[in-house]
Amino acid sequence: MDTNTVAAVSGSIAPLAYGVATIGPAIGVGIVVGKTVESVARQPELQGRLTGLMFLGIAFTEALAFIAIAVAFIPFPS
């Protein structure tokens, strides 16, 4: 393979890699929200604290998606 072929292939794989990389954070957010809803159903008086912790967990989980976006734009060395 020459350099042009590698560049063409890597250029078309980056969006696919980002799409696959977002599956993990999507599953993580689903688990975090589901467990929070379950916890609020068990102890409604803790809703305020649990909601804050849920948003913190979502922020950390979505950071993985932002890292995947950044990695998708890193050029391959030629």
N, C-alpha and C positions, 0 to 999 in steps of 0.2 A: 504494500500500500504506500502510495506517495503522500506527501503532506497535504495536498488539496483534498484527497479522499478522506483523510482523517479529519480535517477541518469540517468537511461537509457532513460527515456522520456525527461528529460531536455537536455540531450546531443543531441537528435535528433531534438529538437525544436529550438535550438539556430541558426542554419543556416536559418531556415524558418523565424524566427523573424528578422534576419538581412535583408533578402530579402524583407520582408514586410516594414521594417523600411526605406529602401532606396526609397520607392515609393514617400514619401513626398519631399525629396531633389530633386528627378528627376522632379517632377512637378514644384517645385520652380525654378529650373534652366531653365526649359522651359519657364516659365512666364517671368523671368528676361531677357533672351535672346530675346524673342519675343517682349517685350516692348522696349528693346533697339533698335532693328531693326526698329520698328515702329517710334521711336523717331528720329532716323537718317534719315528715309525717310521724316519726316516732316521738320527737320532742319539739313541738311547735314553739316553745318559749325561747329556743336557741336560734330562731330563724335569722336574726340580725347578724350574729356571729358567724353562723354557717354560710350565709350569703357572702360575707366579706372574704371568708376563707375560700369559697368557691371561685370568686373572681380572681383571687391570687393564684389559685391552681390553674385556672384557665389562662392567665397571663403567662405563667411559666410554660404551660403546654404549647401555647401558640408561638412562643419564642422559637420552638423547634421549626415551625413553618417559616418564620422569618430567616432563620439560618439556612434553610433549604433554598429560599429565594436567592440569598447572597451567594451560595455555593453554585447555583445554576449559572450565575454571571461570571464566574471565575474562568478566564480563558485557559485552554490547554496550551502547554508549551509546544512550540513547533520544532 
